[in-house]
Amino acid sequence: MTKSFKKAMEPEEIPALFVEAWMKRDAAMLASLFTKDAEFINVVGLWWHNREDIQEAHAYGFENIFGNSDLILRQTKVKYLNEDIAIVNARMRLKKQTPKGDVETPSLRQNIFTFVVQKIGDSWKCVASQNTDIISGAETNIIDQEGNFKSVNYRK
């Protein structure tokens, strides 16, 4: 039997439903917000090309990285490109990521999701999404001669 998930009746509902699915740790619900051939790019550039891969990646994440995390929607902005296509930007906050290595208590993360959504029938679906971490005080990233990655500010 297939689960029935909430439909986004307006573009701005997509981020709220994403957060709801995240907090339930329900990868199938989260993936249901996307079209079958949707694209999803995460904060480190991992790129998934369909709903099934998006679901599998988030199921892994809930099991291994974000099992006790809290994701909160802070702000949403919609820009309509036409009556059936919109870009939805959503600022979020993540806390309680699973510890890893010498990081015993991961710090709070701020991010911005960009959802490209399309009206299909009577609801809106995400056709592409990208998640970007907000690094306070930084302008860009740099990799040093040893291959170490860090965020930097050229103005300071």
N, C-alpha and C positions, 0 to 999 in steps of 0.2 A: 504494500500500500504506500503510495506517495504522500509525503507530508504536504500540507497546505500552508504556505507562508503568506505573510502580509504583502500586499502590493503597494508600491509607491504611487500614489495618485497625483503627486506633484514632485518636481525635481528635488526640492529642498528636503524631502522625506528620505532620500537615499542615504545621506550620512547618518541620520538618526536610526534608520533601520540597520545600517552597518554596525553602529555602536551596540544596538540591542542584540544583534547576532553575536558580536564579539563577547559581550558580557554573559551571554548564555553558553559561550564556547561551542556554538553551533555552526560548524563549517558549511553544512548543507544550506542552512538559512542564509548565511553570508553569501555563498555562491549563487543563490537564487536571485540575488539582486542584479546579477550580470547576465548578459546575453550569452548564448552558447559559444560564440566565437570571440568573446571579450578579451581585451588585453589588460594586464595588471603588472605594474612595475613597483617593486617594493623599495625601501629606503637605501638598500645597497645595490640596487640595479638588477636584482633577479627579476626575470621577465617571464610571465606566464601568458599563454596564448589562447586559453579557452576556459570555460566555466569549470570543467572537470579538474584541470590543473590548479585553478584558483582554489577550489574546494580542498584538494589534496594538500596544497601548500599551507592553507590555514589550519587544517586538521593537525598537521605536523606542528605548526606553530603553537596551537593551543595545548598540545600534548607536551611540548619540550621547551618552549620559550615564554609563553604568555598565559600559562595555566591559572595563575592567581592575579593576573593583571587587572587594572581598572582603566578603562578608556572612557573619557568624557568629551562630549561635543561642546566646544566653546563658542564657535561662531560659524555661520553658514552664509554664503553669498552666491546668488544665482545670476548668470548672464545668459539670456536666451539668444541663440543664434538664429533661430526661427521658431515657429510654433511647435515643432516636434524635436528640436535639438537644443540642449543647454549645457553649459559648463557650470558645475557646482564645486566651489572651493569651500573646504571645511577645515577650520582650525580645531585641533584636538589635543588632549593631554593624556599621556600614558604614564602610569606608575605601577610598581610592583612586578616588573619584569623578573623572570627567573634569574637568580644569581648564576654567574659563570666565572670559573677560574678564581682569580684573586679579587674579583668584584663581588663582595658579600651582600651588599645592599645597593642594587642599581638605582641611580638617580632618576628623578622625574624627567620625562621626555616630552617635548612639544613638537607637534608636526602639523603639516598642511597636506590634506588629501585634495587632489583634483579628480573629479569624476566627470567624464563626458557621458551625458545621458541622452537617451532617445525615447520618445513616446512610441510605444508599440501597443496597438489596441487601446485599451482603457488605462494602461499604467506605464510607468517610466522604468527603463532598465539601463544599467550602466554598460556602455560599450568599451570604455577604456578608463583606467584609473592609474594614478601615480601618487605615491606616498613620499613626502620629503620631510626629513627632520629639520627643525629650526635650531640652529646653533647660535645661541646668544653671543653677540659681540663679534661674530665672524662674517666675512664677506664671501669667502670661497674656501676650497680645500687645496692642499698641496701635499706632494709626496717627496720626501727627502731622498738623499743618495742611498740610504739603507733600505728604502722601501716603506718607511713609516709614514702613515697617512695622518694628517691633522688639519683641523680647520684654522684659518688664519684671517687676520684683518690687516690689509696693507696701509690703512690710514694711521695705525698706531705703531 
